[in-house]
């Protein structure tokens, strides 16, 4: 049998498969990328055992747990664990602290299914603490380059093209603006933080000289960047990506219209997907209406409705350029220009996509 492990660094760098035997509610509150929830007890069983522990002590709680998870219920759960173990012979199992629950699963797998399967000592709590330390260490010790630019310049395209870059918006499943919501829901805050820490760990292990991240506010949608990392970003060199107005309009059309529509249609089908996509655009426009002002909001809403009608009826998306152009010129550009002016002293390089990509690759190279 492979030995139990507390080598969290190796676990996360290797992407080892892991079976989470905590209750479903615990898993929903926070987990690690790629882990599979195969609980020893469901939420109600865990609740009953917890009450028993509080009232009658550990031994009574253990005995109740064995009564609740017995017979066909026990056999079915062992079968699921065994299937995972056979499919992932290089994997591990864990519970919250690496204690009783994971030891019971380990014992039942060995005794009932003849499978010796290792567990993570320290469990979820220790792994979570390790990842928090990874993020704080990166914020404290790593050189960071921040990529900025006006809306539609293609910052995400550059991030994807630079190996040392961490795609914060990709991890948060949000493009970082009022129009940034995706078809898929954002991850839980803890899941976002865990995935980010693992990404930072892998960049550090690869030996890149600097981390590259996109310029972000403290929040990406509803997800909160870890405070130390965000503070480090605010004090780091800024690289400014430039593109023509026409290029930016086309990129916004690609990402926020064509891409968003395709995401929703893939998820919900042609009719419901288009309706959800159209509602997402309307909601985003309404969210910034106080800052647009009544007259401009009415004008942009009319342009948006005309574009959505044409897209729905004929599949043609060109009319969307109308509201995109107005929104960039009259709303986003003035806002970014003000922000850029306040941070001009931090800008160390400016250029188009090719020049910025090359500069960042060289700056961050191993």
NUDRENDO-417142 format. One record per residue (C-alpha): x, y, z. Coordinates in steps of 0.1 Angstrom, whole numbers, plus 5000, padded with zeros to 4 digits. Layout:
% residues N
XYZ ...
This chain:
% residues 366
500050005000 501250354993 501750555025 499450825038 500851165029 501151515042 503151635012 500651895001 503052054976 503451734957 499751654958 498751984942 501652004917 500951654905 497151694903 496751374922 493051254922 491451294955 488251154971 486551394996 484651195022 483251495041 479551555040 478051725009 477452055028 481152075037 482151995001 479852264988 481452525011 484852464997 486852204978 489852164956 489852154917 489151804904 488251644937 485251414939 482651414967 482051064979 480951115015 481050875044 477851035057 475151245041 474251585056 471451445078 473451155091 476351395100 473851625117 472551335139 476051215147 477051575157 474051605180 474851275196 478551375201 477451695219 474951515241 476551175248 480251185237 482451045210 481850675216 478150705214 478450915183 480650655166 478250385174 475350585160 477350655128 477850285124 474150215128 473250495103 475750375077 475150005076 473649735054 472849845018 473750205025 477250105036 477649855007 476650124982 479150374995 481950124997 481250034961 481550394951 484850434969 486150114954 485250224919 487150554925 490150374939 490350134910 489950414885 492550634903 495250404917 497450704922 494850894943 494150974979 491151015002 490651285029 488151415054 488151745073 491151685096 492451355083 491151175113 488250945121 486150965090 488950905065 490350635087 486950455087 486650485049 490250345046 489450055069 486149965052 487849975018 490549745030 488349505049 485249495026 486749554992 490349444996 491749784986 494549955005 494150324997 496150615013 494650915030 495851275033 496951335069 495651665082 492851645057 491051945041 491952185069 495652135066 495552155028 493552465029 496052625053 498852525030 497252695001 496553015020 500253025029 501152974992 499153284982 500553495010 504053385002 503553474965 502253814974 505153884997 508053744977 507353724940 507853994914 504554084898 503854254865 500354394861 498754414826 496454714821 494654874792 491355014780 488254784777 488554574746 492354594741 492554214745 494254184779 492953834784 494353724750 497853844762 497453664796 496653344778 499753384756 502253444785 503153124802 503953294835 500553464837 497753374861 494353414845 492453564874 489253624854 489353274841 489653134876 486853354888 484653284857 483953654852 485353914829 485554174857 483054434846 479354504847 479054304815 481454034827 479153764839 479453434821 476953164813 478452944840 478153054876 481153184895 482852934918 482452964955 484853214971 486952934988 487052734956 488353044937 491053094964 492052734963 492352724925 494253054925 496752924951 497352604931 498052814900 500453034919 502152724932 502652584898 504052904884 506552924913 507552554907 508052624870 510652884880 509253194863 511053504873 507853714877 504053654878 501853834853 498353924862 495654144846 494854474863 491754404885 489754574911 489454404945 486454214933 486054004901 482353984899 481353854933 484753694940 487253874963 490953874954 493053774985 493954105002 497754065002 497853974965 495654264956 497754504976 500854374959 499254424925 498554794934 502254854941 503654664911 504854784877 502054834851 502354734815 499854924793 498254744763 497154964734 494754894705 492855104681 489255194688 488054984659 489954684672 488554724706 484954744693 485454414674 486954244704 484054344726 481654224700 483553894699 483653834736 480654004751 478153934722 479253634701 481053454728 478353524755 475553414732 477453094723 478053004760 474353044768 473152854738 475552574744 474252554780 470552604775 469752544738 468952794710 465752954724 466252954761 469953024756 469353334735 466753454759 469153414789 471953584769 469753884760 468553914796 472253914807 473054204785 469954404795 470754344832 474254464827 473154774810 470654844838 473354784864 475355084852 472255304844 472755534875 476255624861 475055654825 472255894833 468655864822 469056004786 472155804777 470755484793 467555524772 469555564740 471855274747 468855044757 467155134724 470355044704 470654724724 467054614718 467454684681 470554484679 469054194698 465954194676 468154174644 470353904659 467253694669 465453734636 468353724611 471353604631 473253924622 475254094650 476554404633 474054634650 475654564684 478554784673 476255084678 475855044716 479354914720 480855224704 478855464726 479555264757 483355254751 483655614740 481355784766 481555554796 484455314798 487155524782 486755834804 486755604835 489855424825 491555744814 491055884849 492455564865 495455564841 496355914849 496455844886 498855544880 500955684852 504155664873 503855294875 503755234837 506955074826 506054974791 503355044765 502654874732 500354674710 499454314716 502654164699 505054404717 503454364751 503253984748 506953974739 507954214767 506054024793 507453684782 510953824784 510353994818 508853674833 511053414817 512753144837 
